[in-house]
Amino acid sequence: MPRSPGAVSDRVDFYTIGVRQFRQRILPPGLPATTVWGYGSTRHPRTFHYPAFTIEARSGTPVRVRWQNQLRDREGRYLPHLLPVDPTLHWANPPGGIPARDSRPAFRSTPGPYTGPVPIVTHLHGGRNTEESDGYTEAWYLPDALDLPAGYAAVGSYYEEFKNKFEDLFGDAWGRGDAVFQYTNEGRASTLWFHDHALGVTRLNVYAGLAGFYLLRGGPADLPEGVLPGPAPRPGDPPGRKYHEIPIVIQDRSFHADGSLSYPSGRVAFDGFKGPYIPDSDIPPIWNPEFFGNTMVANGRTWPLLHVEARRYRFRFLNGCNSRYLSLKIVTHPLARRPAHPALPFWQIGSEGGFLPAPVQRDHLLIAPAERMDVVVDFASVPVGTGLYLINEGPDTAFGGGTAGTDFPPADPATTGQVMKLVVGAPTAPDTSVPPAQLSLPAFEPLKEAGRVRRLSLSEQNSDSLPHIGPRQLLLGTLDRNGVAVPMRWDDPVTENPAVGATEIWEIHNFTKDAHPIHIHETQFQVLDRLRADRTVRPAEPWERGFKDTVVAYPGVATRLKATFDRPGRYVWHCHMLEHEDNEMMRPYDVG
């Protein structure tokens, strides 16, 4: 992503990044282009892309971004959403005006999809930043359009408070249709990403294209240049430059015959339920509990081809799917019987919070939505001209744990079971990177002893009026003294309020049938272990023993993690299955 000229300071990297609507080639040549949304540098129109161009950040050098909502047409009128918005959820609700924004509207009959201006707010996932720059879900804002309907709220409930705080701290004014955030970049070198986080429409805004990588480099928790495979892409690189470090975001999508994005417009797509809806039931008419597309998209292309050399590569994988778990493996035949025999291992060297204590050799990578895995793959032993395939053995439905072929049917080998093809060519230069088995990774310092244990719950609720229909919503909450879940909604009083600087253990009890990826804003935590119903303890997996910001909470298990909360303010924790997050499976928490 190109920086903006005229930086606010020599010690701050400045960007002006907008969100626009455009058409892009996602499907294979010969098929129609797709209308998507994407981030881009407002001074460089050709940078608008799905997924976004990568922000390269340096440890110790803050990044300031002016995020602009430019979802307008050429005449300055607002653009409606590309996808069906369910207005019956607890969501941003601009039509409610100031009194009823960020609420669950009341309807006397079943409404159609919302077609007004779209709220956005960008969250740097994995960043450790102050509250006004976190992308709080109720700090959204509409585009500065000429035709905003009278009475609509143009900003979310926390926008003005965070605007005033930021301007007092940094003296940089926010404008109509934008927000300015500053990222401290004080953490360890790591693979972060940014995406939309507006209340109740995150699933749709991300699905439309609002996501991109943010790579933090340098500092004492990084490795010297040349130790790992490189280079990575940089602005101004000449055409044809060879890259050996490649970030790859994997997402599932569906398309209509005209090339447009396809996303369910009603509950019937999930379980066949055709109603009744309002006023005769409490089932949301449009929202789906999960979404699973029928194509796989990597870096904005369906089933792409990557030419690699017979040498080592560093891949930074991100699961950017709404609900789908991925189980990645490299094989010699795309239609091999699942579970397939791996052709090459992955050497995982990092997770969300940077490098692991030591490299971990793995034959497959189970990646939950929002998780990142930093891996090295060595193609040196593969004959030139060989075709290999990155496949997915995760399920085409919700994941509840277990292994492919034993506990669940793997993804369809002909479609969602394939991600991309790799063709091995001759090396063009010597590979001077260190073999992964010989890597010495930066020192890992565990968190201090915890001073408190919080017992938390994950639940789902069926309809009150039609008890056999569900889930109606997914909920986070606490446990009472008897170990019974106390489910809570987004607007219930805050129950998690660590002191500034406190280190706590969060014990997350999952009472549902799904494995939920739980993300906590503002902090990078350590996974401790998992406590089963029979009271046996399973230690954290070797690849979970670095710092993380997202953890898989398996059903029937208490997942225990330890976190330090060192920045005062209001943040959130939530399930990162975006359909769950958008319908109550998110809670605010206050530090201090």
LOVOVO-30590 format. One record per residue (C-alpha): residue in one letter; y negated, x, z negated. Coordinates in steps of 0.1 Angstrom, whole numbers, plus 5000, padded with zeros to 4 digits. Example, Ala and Ser with C-alpha at 12.3 -4.5 7.8 and 13.67 -1.06 7.14 Angstrom:
<drenros>
A504551234922S501151374929
</drenros>
This chain:
<drenros>
M500050005000P496750165010R494150204982S490650064985P487850314992G485050354968A487250364937V485850244904S486550584889D488050914899R490650854871V491650504883D493450404916F491950084929Y493449824952T492249494967I495449294975G495448944989V498048674994R498048525029Q500248315052F501548465084R504548485107Q507048765105R510348865123I513048805097L515848665118P517448875146P515648915179G515848615201L515448375172P512148235161A509748415137T509348275102T506148165085V506048335051W503548445024G503048805015Y500749054997G498649305017S495549525015T492649305024R491049595043H494249655063P495449325079R498549485093T499749565058F500449195050H504249175049Y507249025032P508249195010A504949365001F504149725008T504949944978I502350044952E502750414943A501450484908R501250804888S501950844852G498750864832T496550734860P495650364856V495850134886R493349854890V494149564914R491949284925W494449014933Q493048754957N494448414965Q493748385002L496048085010R493447935033D493347855070R490848015094E488247745086G488547815049R490547505040Y493447545015L496947575028P499647355012H502947505000L505547595026L508247445003P508647124983V506747134950D508146904922P505046764904T507146614876L507946944859H505847104832W503747304856A500247434865N499347084876P495847134892P495446764899G495446704861G491946864859I490847064828P492346814803A495846804818R496347134835D499547324825S501347004815R504046764825P502346474842A503346114836F504345904866R505245534868S507345584899T508945874917P506246094934G506646294966P506046664967Y502646804957T500646904988G497447044973P496147394969V498647644956P498147834922I499248194920V499048474894T500748814898H502948974871L503849344871H507449314861G508349594837G504849704831R503549754795N500049624797T497549434776E497649054778E494848984802S496549204828D500049084824G499948794848Y500348524821T501848214836E498947984825A496248224839W496748114875Y493948044900L493547844932P492147994965D488347984970A488747704996L486047485010D487947165004L489347194968P489846824958A487246684933G488546684897Y491246954903A491447244878A490747564898V492147794871G494847784844S494347734807Y494148104799Y492248224829E488748214814E489748374782F491448664800K488648694825N486048734797K488248984779F488849194810E485149194819D484249294784L486749584784F486149714819G482949564833D484649454865A483849094873W486448844885G485448624913R486348274926G489948274938D490848614923A491648814891V491449184883F494149354863Q494449714851Y497849874846T497950164822N500950344836E501750504803G505550434805R508350644818A508750704856S510550394867T511150124894L508949824887W508049534909F505349274912H505748904919D504148564914H504348404880A502448074882L503747804858G506347584873V506147714909T507348074905R510647994922L508747864953N506048134955V508548414952Y510848244977A507948215001G507548595000L505448704970A507249014958G506949394962F507849734946Y505649934922L507050284917L505750484887R506150854892G505451174872G505051244835P507551404811A510251144819D510451224856L512251504875P510651774896E510251714933G513351824952V515951754925L516651414938P516951314975G513551264992P511051215006A510050855001P507650675024R503950765020P500850635037G499850835067D503450955075P503951045112P506250815132G509850895131R509751075097K513151075080Y513350925045H516050985019E514650774991I514550415000P513650104978I515649804989V515049444977I517949204984Q517348834985D519248534998R517448285020S518147985042F516447895075H515847595097A516647615134D512947665141G512947985120S511147825090L512347885054S514747615041Y514647525005P516047194990S513746894989G515846704964R518446714937V521146594961A521446944975F522647064941D525146804929G524846504952F522846304927K520646054947G518945884918P517745684901Y514645894893I511345784877P511045534860D514845474856S515845834846D514446164834I516046374862P513446574882P513546434917I513046764937W513847054913N517347214917P519047384887E519947684909F519547794946F521947994967G520948075003N523348125032T521948445046M521248785030V517848955035A517149315028N513549435029G512549125049R515349135075T518648945077W521649175077P519749485088L521049825101L520150145084H520750485101V521550745074E522451115077A525551285063R523751385031R522651234998Y520250934995R518450774967F518350394968R516350184944F517949844944L516249534933N517949194930G515048964941C517148654945N516148334927S519548264911R522148484927Y523948764910L524949054933S527949274931L527349554956K529949784970I530150025000V533149965022T534450045057H534949695070P532649405064L535449145064A537749335041R539749125017R537849084984P537749264961A537549534987H538349904982P535150114978A534550375005L531950564985P530850554948F527350494935W525950734910Q523550534889I520750744875G518250484863S517650124853E514449914848G512950154823G513550484841F516350734840L519550684820P520650944794A523251064820P524450974855V527150704856Q529650694885R530450334896D532450174924H530249864924L526949744910L526549414893I522849334895A521349014879P518148864893A515249094885E517349394875R516849724892M519350014897D518350364908V521350524925V522350824945V524950784973D526351094990F527351045027A528151415033S531851355035V531651075060P532351165096V529351135119G529350805138T531050615110G529850265102L529850155066Y528849825050L526949735019I528749415008N528249164980E531149034960G529148824936P529748444937D528048184959T527447984928A526248044892F527748354876G529448324843G530948674839G534248824849T535448994881A535548884918G538848734929T540048684893D537348484875F535448354905P535648334943P533548614958A530748544983D531648435018P532648765036A531248635069T527748565055T526548615019G529248865014Q527449115037V524149275030M523549555055K525249805078L524950185075V525650415104V526150785095G524551045117A524351425117P522051585091T518751705106A517951955077P519752105048D520251885017T518752084988S518951804962V521251844932P524651674934P524551374911A527451484889Q525451794881L522151624873S520451684840L518251374835P515051374813A515451354776F516050994763E514450904729P515950594713L513750344695K513250374658E515150164633A514449784635G512749604606R513849254615V516549054633R515648734652R518448494662L517648314695S519348064716L519947964752S520747594759E520847334786Q520246964783N521646674803S519846354810D519046134780S519345824801L522245934823P524246164800H526746264827I524046414849G522746764842P521346994836R518046824833Q516347134819L517247474805L515847574771L515247884749G515047844712T516047974678L519147924655D519047744622R520647884591N524047734601G523947904635V523147584654A520847614684V517347474680P516147424716M512447444723R510247374753W507347584767D504647404748D506347394714P504747614687V505347984690T508348104669E508448474680N505448664666P506249034659A503649244641V501849504662G504049814663A507149634649T510649724661E512949424661I516449324671W516649004692E520148844690I520448604719H523148344716N524148184749F525447824745T525647754782K528247824809D526048064829A525148424824H521348434821P519148734830I516648744801H513348924806I510849004779H507249094790E505249384777T508149594764Q511149804775F514049754752Q517449904745V520649694748L522749754716D525949544720R527449204725L528949004697R531848774708A532848444691D535848624676R533348864659T534549164680V531749384693R531449524728P529049814731A526349824757E527749934791P527050304801W524650184827E522749974802R522050264778G518550344791F515450134787K515549794803D513349484806T516049244818V519449194802V522448974811A523248734783Y526848624789P528148274779G529648244744V528248584734A525448704713T523648974733R521749214709L518749424720K516149634702A512449634712T509149774699F506049554704D503049784705R500349574722P498749274706G498448954726R500248664741Y503248724764V506348544775W510148584775H512248384799C515348354820H514848524854M516848274873L513648134887E514847774889H515547794851E512247964843D510347694862N511947414841E511347504805M513547824801M510448024792R508748064759P505448224748Y505448484721D502548644702V502349014691G500149034660
</drenros>
